[in-house]
Amino acid sequence: MELSGKVALVTGGASGIGKAASLKLAAEGAMVGLLGHTRSELDDAVREIEAAGGKAMALTADVTDEGEMRTATASLVEHFGRLDIVVASAGINGVWAPIDDITPDEWDKTIAVNLRGTYMTLHLAVPYLKKQGSGSIIVISSINGTRTFSNGGATAYAATKAGQLAIVQQLALELGKHRIRINAVCPGAIVTEIDDNTHKRNQQEASVPVEWPAGEIPLTGGEYGTAEEVADTILFLAGDRSRHITGTPIWIDGGQSLLR
């Protein structure tokens, strides 16, 4: 098994791309700490991994809260003895609205979860990777803010996703001397529950209408990708097959961001 003996921390690990990554890493032998704020979802995902013969533990924490994150990360390392892989997947779409409509509180929430949450995850995990002298970090960014800017009103979200890629490229140099790799996965339209929690308001005022008669995802004729397809790339970046790759964004979108 490709990741036998390795330990992974996956934030947002009980739903969407995070859950798909947790299942994939566990299936390849990693011991996985699934971190999130909904205990029932975490417990269900852990049971699913254990039923398939894998090892996992639930870590309840708010990614923006330093105390909760410090306790959760320490608990994972204490339980499994090490940390090798970090998947920073926790995030929200937040409110999509024109810049003169979105409120400061709405803006701050998106920034807090997506950017502060990523910072907090890396801030607390990196010391364990440095101590070990190796590791792989995968940050889940997006095509939005890195190659696509056509979703009206998504300014706060796009800013966080651009910021995540900047973090990845900055830290690729900073962490390279410690043999720690860090890369970004940038999905396009993927079938997950995150769209159910996206709040769009007066979006038409910030949008430029465009019609895609053949579908906006060229590779699939408009069909969305799956979380499992993203998880396959996360698995590749987590393991030794990607040992010479760092500071790199990988767009998983079927060509969507090239069209848009």
Residue pairs with C-beta under 8 A, 6 or more apart in sequence:
1 28
1 29
2 28
2 29
2 235
2 239
2 240
2 241
3 25
3 28
3 29
3 30
3 84
3 85
3 235
3 238
3 239
4 28
4 29
4 30
5 29
6 29
6 30
6 31
6 84
6 85
6 238
7 30
7 31
7 32
7 33
7 76
7 77
7 80
7 81
7 82
7 83
7 84
7 85
8 22
8 25
8 30
8 31
8 32
8 33
8 83
8 84
8 85
8 86
8 87
8 238
9 32
9 33
9 35
9 59
9 73
9 76
9 83
9 85
9 86
9 87
9 121
9 125
10 18
10 21
10 22
10 25
10 32
10 33
10 34
10 35
10 87
10 89
11 18
11 35
11 36
11 63
11 87
11 88
11 89
11 90
11 117
11 121
12 18
12 35
12 36
12 63
12 89
12 90
12 91
12 140
13 19
13 21
13 22
13 32
13 33
13 34
13 35
13 36
13 42
13 45
13 87
13 89
14 22
14 34
14 36
14 38
14 41
14 42
14 44
14 45
14 58
15 36
15 41
15 192
15 193
16 89
16 190
16 192
16 193
16 194
16 227
17 89
17 140
17 187
17 190
17 192
17 227
17 230
17 231
17 234
18 34
18 36
18 87
18 89
18 90
18 140
19 34
19 45
19 227
20 226
20 227
20 228
20 230
20 231
21 87
21 89
21 138
21 230
21 231
21 234
21 235
22 32
22 34
22 45
22 49
22 56
23 45
23 48
23 49
23 52
23 231
24 228
24 231
24 232
24 234
24 235
25 32
25 85
25 87
25 234
25 235
25 238
26 32
26 49
26 52
26 54
26 55
26 56
27 52
27 54
28 235
28 239
29 54
30 84
30 85
30 238
31 54
31 55
31 56
31 57
31 80
32 49
32 54
32 55
32 56
32 57
33 56
33 57
33 59
33 72
33 75
33 76
33 79
33 80
34 42
34 45
34 46
34 56
34 57
34 58
34 59
35 42
35 59
35 60
35 61
35 63
35 72
35 90
36 42
36 59
36 60
36 61
36 90
37 60
37 61
37 62
39 58
39 60
42 58
42 59
42 60
43 58
45 56
45 58
46 56
46 57
46 58
49 55
49 56
50 56
55 80
57 75
57 76
57 79
57 80
59 72
59 73
59 75
59 76
60 68
60 72
61 68
61 69
61 71
61 72
62 68
62 69
63 69
63 90
63 113
63 116
63 117
63 118
63 120
63 121
64 112
64 113
64 116
64 117
64 120
65 120
66 120
66 124
69 120
69 121
69 124
70 124
73 83
73 124
73 125
73 128
76 83
77 83
77 128
82 128
82 132
83 125
83 128
83 129
83 132
83 135
84 129
84 132
84 134
84 135
84 136
85 135
85 136
85 137
85 138
85 238
86 121
86 122
86 125
86 129
86 135
86 136
86 137
86 138
87 137
87 138
87 140
87 234
87 238
88 117
88 118
88 121
88 122
88 137
88 138
88 139
88 140
88 164
89 140
90 113
90 117
90 121
91 113
91 114
91 117
91 140
91 160
91 194
92 109
92 110
92 113
92 114
92 194
92 197
93 110
93 154
93 157
93 194
93 195
93 197
93 198
93 199
94 106
94 109
94 110
94 113
94 114
94 156
94 157
94 198
94 199
95 102
95 103
95 106
95 109
95 110
95 156
95 199
95 200
95 201
96 151
96 152
96 153
96 154
96 157
96 198
96 199
96 200
96 201
96 203
97 106
97 153
97 200
97 201
97 202
97 203
97 206
98 152
98 153
98 202
98 203
98 205
98 206
99 155
99 206
101 153
101 201
101 202
101 205
102 153
102 155
102 156
102 201
106 156
107 156
110 156
110 157
110 160
111 156
111 159
111 160
114 157
114 160
114 161
114 163
114 164
115 160
115 163
115 164
118 139
118 164
118 167
119 167
122 137
122 167
122 171
125 137
126 137
126 175
126 180
128 135
129 135
129 137
129 175
129 178
129 180
130 175
130 178
130 180
133 178
133 179
134 178
134 179
134 180
135 178
135 179
135 180
135 181
136 180
136 181
136 182
136 183
136 237
136 238
136 239
136 242
137 168
137 171
137 175
137 180
137 181
137 182
137 183
138 182
138 183
138 184
138 185
138 234
138 237
138 238
139 164
139 165
139 167
139 168
139 182
139 183
139 184
139 185
140 164
140 184
140 185
140 187
140 230
141 161
141 164
141 165
141 168
141 184
141 185
141 186
141 249
142 157
142 158
142 161
142 186
142 187
142 188
143 186
143 187
143 188
143 251
143 253
143 256
143 257
143 260
144 151
144 154
144 157
144 158
144 161
145 154
145 157
145 158
145 159
145 160
145 161
145 162
145 163
145 165
146 161
146 162
146 165
146 184
146 186
146 249
146 251
146 257
147 186
147 251
147 257
147 258
148 188
148 256
148 257
148 260
149 158
150 207
150 208
150 210
150 260
151 157
151 158
151 207
152 203
152 204
152 205
152 206
152 207
152 208
153 200
153 201
153 202
153 203
153 205
153 206
153 207
161 186
164 184
165 184
165 186
165 249
168 182
168 183
168 184
168 247
168 249
169 247
171 182
171 247
172 181
172 182
172 183
172 246
172 247
172 248
173 247
175 181
175 182
176 246
181 237
181 242
181 243
181 245
181 246
182 246
182 247
183 237
183 242
183 245
183 246
183 247
183 248
183 249
183 250
184 248
184 249
184 250
185 230
185 233
185 234
185 237
185 249
185 250
185 252
186 249
186 250
186 251
186 252
186 253
186 257
187 225
187 230
187 251
187 252
187 253
188 217
188 225
188 251
188 252
188 253
188 254
188 256
188 257
189 216
189 217
189 224
189 225
189 253
189 256
190 224
190 225
190 226
190 227
190 229
190 230
190 252
191 224
191 225
191 226
191 227
192 227
210 260
212 222
212 259
214 221
214 222
215 221
215 222
215 223
216 222
216 256
216 259
216 260
217 223
217 224
217 225
217 253
217 254
217 255
217 256
217 259
218 254
218 255
218 256
218 258
218 259
219 254
219 255
220 254
223 254
225 252
225 253
225 254
229 252
230 252
233 250
233 252
236 242
237 245
237 250
251 257
